[in-house]
């Protein structure tokens, strides 16, 4: 099918319909036509509000398929689900593979599981309902339930607590798959000083607001970018600035993303450790030399191992490593090699990501992304190894535009769960986010409401207009 023309009648859930279609078809091949246009449509998605029926008619290769789902018209979620299910079932009738997560697109699966748990359902009933309402595959339903059970003890938070995220938007170099708010440090060294001064003002203001409301910081996560790309002097300045307001050693958890091994050395790790950091990330993404070169990493697998062992010698007993499935040129053999290398050095947690192609990545600009049917086999290979190591899944999230419709999952040994990661995905605690491109999430549990306050993404704009963001955040925190 060269193009998919879609007509909607009785509803305006265009976004939801589009998100199902892009699981199977190229987004540029999908177009929506007006309800009153005479053009023939390949897909007609309709909602009969009187009968309470969501329907889809799909015409393709001389064949026509119809699917109808009765829905509760008083429940917006169930209406959308019915429209998506009717479309999904039509597409599957034409021989397309069933997708592992059914109609769940860009959604935190465990949030739904926790709703079922609150309803008092047992495990069997939860899995059955999840599969029925969202067309999720059995193994994915079981994974979501396992993660929900494992993360549950960490979801109980003090009503006066908040967590904090601080963004350092600099890296040694730009990885070709990256779309985060970050820039190569070697091209922008003059920006670092100006950025830190603006960030320090935001840190001062944020802690004043937090203290004025009688709140305290539960976890701190410094991410990027690559925070450890800062010089020893600047790293010390940053941590000293935060410690002026809060005893970092009293935090429930304190994580710093060291990420790239070419950004860290013994001196930096000692500085980080001396300020009470409890958890660091050293992220190889792969343990294959050729792939590291391809994705823009200016280091070797030997560098990864050396920096890991230095961190262990200094006393870090909670080290995470990220890996990515679906990197260019990789298959199951490469994943097998990566996992055997990680088994040997034995980090405390491993986060398995599935490659997502994003608008700001160099890889997408080059047109190097293709839907990778190997990704699921690669993912299963990685999972087999982390399970063999004795790790369990403790947090999970999904993204749009993955090379395969899978998930990102954090695995860890017992008592090595990252609390901040759980909180960020669960959205059960206010996270005060500082720095360019960061997004503060204000959680109002009684109202079941979340408000977002975003900082400017462009670093120069952030520096020039930091007073606006400080004031905006101060007003938002005042409303907690």
Rosetta blueprint (number, residue, H / E / L):
1 X L
2 X L
3 X L
4 X E
5 X E
6 X E
7 X E
8 X E
9 X E
10 X L
11 X L
12 X L
13 X L
14 X H
15 X H
16 X H
17 X H
18 X H
19 X H
20 X H
21 X H
22 X L
23 X L
24 X L
25 X L
26 X L
27 X H
28 X H
29 X H
30 X E
31 X E
32 X E
33 X E
34 X L
35 X L
36 X L
37 X L
38 X L
39 X L
40 X L
41 X L
42 X L
43 X E
44 X E
45 X E
46 X E
47 X E
48 X E
49 X L
50 X L
51 X L
52 X L
53 X E
54 X E
55 X E
56 X E
57 X E
58 X E
59 X E
60 X E
61 X L
62 X L
63 X E
64 X E
65 X E
66 X E
67 X E
68 X E
69 X E
70 X E
71 X L
72 X L
73 X L
74 X L
75 X L
76 X H
77 X H
78 X H
79 X H
80 X H
81 X H
82 X H
83 X H
84 X H
85 X H
86 X H
87 X H
88 X H
89 X H
90 X H
91 X H
92 X H
93 X H
94 X L
95 X L
96 X L
97 X L
98 X L
99 X L
100 X L
101 X L
102 X L
103 X L
104 X L
105 X L
106 X L
107 X L
108 X L
109 X H
110 X H
111 X H
112 X H
113 X H
114 X H
115 X H
116 X H
117 X H
118 X H
119 X L
120 X L
121 X L
122 X L
123 X H
124 X H
125 X H
126 X H
127 X H
128 X H
129 X H
130 X H
131 X H
132 X H
133 X H
134 X H
135 X L
136 X L
137 X L
138 X H
139 X H
140 X H
141 X H
142 X H
143 X H
144 X H
145 X H
146 X H
147 X H
148 X H
149 X H
150 X H
151 X H
152 X H
153 X H
154 X H
155 X L
156 X L
157 X L
158 X L
159 X L
160 X L
161 X E
162 X E
163 X E
164 X E
165 X E
166 X E
167 X E
168 X E
169 X L
170 X E
171 X E
172 X L
173 X L
174 X L
175 X L
176 X L
177 X L
178 X L
179 X L
180 X L
181 X L
182 X L
183 X E
184 X E
185 X H
186 X H
187 X H
188 X L
189 X H
190 X H
191 X H
192 X H
193 X H
194 X H
195 X H
196 X H
197 X H
198 X H
199 X H
200 X H
201 X H
202 X H
203 X H
204 X H
205 X H
206 X H
207 X H
208 X H
209 X H
210 X H
211 X H
212 X H
213 X L
214 X L
215 X L
216 X E
217 X E
218 X E
219 X E
220 X E
221 X E
222 X E
223 X E
224 X E
225 X L
226 X L
227 X H
228 X H
229 X H
230 X L
231 X L
232 X H
233 X H
234 X H
235 X H
236 X H
237 X H
238 X H
239 X H
240 X H
241 X H
242 X H
243 X H
244 X L
245 X L
246 X L
247 X L
248 X H
249 X H
250 X H
251 X L
252 X L
253 X E
254 X E
255 X E
256 X E
257 X E
258 X E
259 X E
260 X L
261 X H
262 X H
263 X H
264 X L
265 X L
266 X H
267 X H
268 X H
269 X H
270 X H
271 X H
272 X H
273 X H
274 X H
275 X L
276 X L
277 X L
278 X L
279 X E
280 X E
281 X E
282 X E
283 X L
284 X L
285 X E
286 X L
287 X L
288 X L
289 X H
290 X H
291 X H
292 X H
293 X H
294 X H
295 X L
296 X L
297 X L
298 X L
299 X L
300 X L
301 X H
302 X H
303 X H
304 X H
305 X H
306 X H
307 X H
308 X H
309 X H
310 X H
311 X H
312 X H
313 X H
314 X H
315 X L
316 X L
317 X L
318 X L
319 X E
320 X E
321 X E
322 X E
323 X E
324 X E
325 X E
326 X L
327 X L
328 X L
329 X L
330 X L
331 X L
332 X H
333 X H
334 X H
335 X H
336 X H
337 X H
338 X H
339 X H
340 X H
341 X H
342 X H
343 X H
344 X H
345 X H
346 X L
347 X L
348 X L
349 X E
350 X E
351 X E
352 X E
353 X E
354 X E
355 X L
356 X E
357 X L
358 X L
359 X L
360 X L
361 X L
362 X H
363 X H
364 X H
365 X H
366 X L
367 X L
368 X L
369 X L
370 X L
371 X L
372 X L
373 X L
374 X L
375 X H
376 X H
377 X H
378 X H
379 X H
380 X H
381 X H
382 X H
383 X H
384 X H
385 X H
386 X H
387 X H
388 X H
389 X H
390 X L
391 X L
392 X E
393 X E
394 X E
395 X E
396 X E
397 X E
398 X L
399 X L
400 X L
401 X L
402 X E
403 X L
404 X L
405 X L
406 X L
407 X L
408 X E
409 X E
410 X E
411 X E
412 X E
413 X L
414 X L
415 X L
416 X L
417 X L
418 X L
419 X H
420 X H
421 X H
422 X H
423 X H
424 X H
425 X H
426 X H
427 X L
428 X L
429 X L
430 X L
431 X E
432 X E
433 X E
434 X E
435 X L
436 X L
437 X L
438 X L
439 X E
440 X E
441 X E
442 X E
443 X E
444 X E
445 X L
446 X L
447 X L
448 X L
449 X E
450 X E
451 X E
452 X E
453 X E
454 X E
455 X L
456 X L
457 X L
458 X L
459 X H
460 X H
461 X H
462 X H
463 X H
464 X H
465 X L
466 X H
467 X H
468 X H
469 X H
470 X H
471 X H
472 X H
473 X H
474 X H
475 X H
476 X H
477 X H
478 X H
479 X L
480 X L
